């Protein structure tokens, strides 16, 4: 047995759903979309760059309502 307490799973989700790490992930997604938009090598990356930026922006809006 790992010695886990009964309510430990719930605390694990709260740790991942904090504002700081989720905002960082959303900002990284936006940054990846901008890099995809500016690169001159792959038309496929350029095609999906807008969707990536949009997903990161919507994620940032949602995450901004998470607790500290």
N, C-alpha and C positions, 0 to 999 in steps of 0.2 A: 504494500500500500504506500501511496505517496504522502499520506498524512494530510490530505486536502480537507478543508472544512466544507460543510454543506453549502454555504453561501459564497464560496470562493469563485465560482464561475461567473457570477454576476459582477463581482469586483473586477474581474479580468476584462469584461466588456466595457465597464466604465473607464478603465485605464486606456483602452484603445479609442474610446469615443470622446476623448478630451479635445479641446479646441486646438491646442498647439500642434500636436502631430498631424492632425487631419488638415489643418490649414497649410502646413508645410507640404503635405502630399498634393493638395489642390494647386498650390503655387508651382510645384515641380511639374505637374501636368500642364499647366498653362505655359511654363517655360519650354517644355518639350514641344508643345504645339507651335510656339514661335520659332524654335529652331527648325522644326519640320517645314515651316512656311518659308524660311529664308535659305534653305539649302538648295543648291542647283543640280543635284545628282539624280534624284528619284522623283518621278512624276507621281508615283503612288503615295509617297510621304507627303508631298505637296497637296495631294487630293484630300487626304485625311487630316490635314493640319487644322482646318477650320472646325471640324467636329471635335478634335482634341482640345482646342482652345475653348470651345463652347462647353464641353463636359467639365473642364477644369474650372471655368467661371461659375457654372451652375453648382458644382461641388463646393466652391468657396462660399457662395451665398448660403447654401444649406449649412455648411460647417460653422459659419459665423454665428449661428444660433445655438451651437452646442455650449454646454457649461464649461467653465474654466477648469 
